[in-house]
């Protein structure tokens, strides 16, 4: 009597999965604001801490690098530590996204928007 209506159950299932994925994406966005990464330069003399979203949260500089003649070296070390933290933040966010797509059963390499 209702030929062709059997696909409605599949559509409802797909809609439910889309809602679940949307909720997991929102949760992951929140989690990325709380996950911290640390970048370093100068063998750990300069350390930058950032969220997995790339927001710089802290900077730790060993006092031994402060010599009046080394201003440019110190600036370079600070920039290098920040860039390292940002790269680690990008890597961590990508890893979290990959983990989520695997948990959802999506094919490897499928990129979802942040």
C-alpha positions as CSV (number, residue, x, y, z in Angstrom):
1,X,0.0,0.0,0.0
2,X,2.8,2.4,0.8
3,X,5.4,1.4,-1.8
4,X,8.4,3.7,-1.9
5,X,7.9,4.8,1.8
6,X,10.5,2.3,3.1
7,X,13.2,4.9,2.5
8,X,11.7,7.2,5.2
9,X,13.2,5.1,8.0
10,X,16.6,5.5,6.4
11,X,16.2,9.2,6.0
12,X,15.2,9.5,9.7
13,X,18.3,7.5,10.6
14,X,20.5,9.8,8.5
15,X,18.9,12.9,10.1
16,X,19.6,11.5,13.6
17,X,23.2,10.8,12.6
18,X,23.6,14.3,11.3
19,X,22.3,15.7,14.5
20,X,24.6,13.5,16.5
21,X,27.6,14.6,14.4
22,X,26.6,18.3,14.8
23,X,26.5,17.8,18.6
24,X,29.9,16.1,18.6
25,X,31.4,18.8,16.5
26,X,30.1,21.5,18.9
27,X,31.5,19.5,21.9
28,X,34.9,19.1,20.1
29,X,35.0,22.8,19.5
30,X,34.6,23.4,23.2
31,X,37.2,20.7,24.0
32,X,39.7,22.4,21.7
33,X,39.5,25.6,23.8
34,X,40.5,23.6,26.9
35,X,43.2,21.3,25.4
36,X,46.7,22.9,25.9
37,X,49.8,22.4,23.9
38,X,53.3,23.7,24.5
39,X,55.8,24.9,21.9
40,X,59.5,25.4,22.7
41,X,62.6,26.9,21.2
42,X,66.2,27.3,22.3
43,X,66.3,23.8,23.9
44,X,63.4,24.8,26.2
45,X,64.6,28.2,27.2
46,X,61.5,29.8,25.7
47,X,58.1,28.0,26.0
48,X,54.7,29.1,24.6
49,X,51.5,27.5,25.8
50,X,48.4,27.7,23.6
51,X,45.0,26.1,23.3
52,X,44.4,23.5,20.6
53,X,42.6,26.3,18.8
54,X,45.8,28.2,18.6
55,X,45.1,30.9,21.2
56,X,48.3,31.9,23.1
57,X,47.8,31.5,26.8
58,X,51.2,31.7,28.3
59,X,54.9,32.5,27.7
60,X,57.7,31.3,29.9
61,X,61.2,32.7,29.3
62,X,64.3,31.4,31.1
63,X,66.0,34.4,32.7
64,X,69.4,33.2,31.6
65,X,68.7,34.4,28.0
66,X,68.4,38.0,29.0
67,X,71.6,39.7,28.0
68,X,71.4,43.2,26.7
69,X,73.3,42.3,23.5
70,X,71.0,39.4,22.6
71,X,67.7,41.2,22.1
72,X,67.2,39.9,18.5
73,X,68.1,36.3,19.6
74,X,65.5,36.5,22.4
75,X,62.9,37.8,20.0
76,X,63.6,35.0,17.5
77,X,63.3,32.4,20.2
78,X,60.0,33.8,21.3
79,X,58.6,33.8,17.8
80,X,59.9,30.3,17.2
81,X,58.2,29.0,20.5
82,X,54.9,30.6,19.5
83,X,55.1,29.1,16.0
84,X,55.9,25.7,17.5
85,X,52.9,26.0,19.8
86,X,50.6,27.0,16.9
87,X,51.8,24.1,14.8
88,X,51.2,21.7,17.7
89,X,47.7,23.2,18.2
90,X,46.9,22.6,14.5
91,X,48.2,19.0,14.7
92,X,46.2,18.4,17.9
93,X,43.0,19.8,16.3
94,X,43.5,17.6,13.2
95,X,44.1,14.5,15.4
96,X,40.9,15.2,17.4
97,X,39.0,15.7,14.1
98,X,40.3,12.4,12.7
99,X,39.4,10.6,15.9
100,X,35.9,12.0,15.7
101,X,35.4,11.0,12.1
102,X,36.6,7.5,12.8
103,X,34.2,7.2,15.8
104,X,31.4,8.3,13.5
105,X,32.4,5.7,10.9
106,X,33.2,8.3,8.2
107,X,35.8,7.4,5.6
108,X,39.5,8.3,6.3
109,X,40.5,11.7,5.0
110,X,37.0,13.1,5.0
111,X,37.4,16.7,6.1
112,X,34.6,18.3,8.1
113,X,34.4,22.0,8.6
114,X,35.5,23.5,12.0
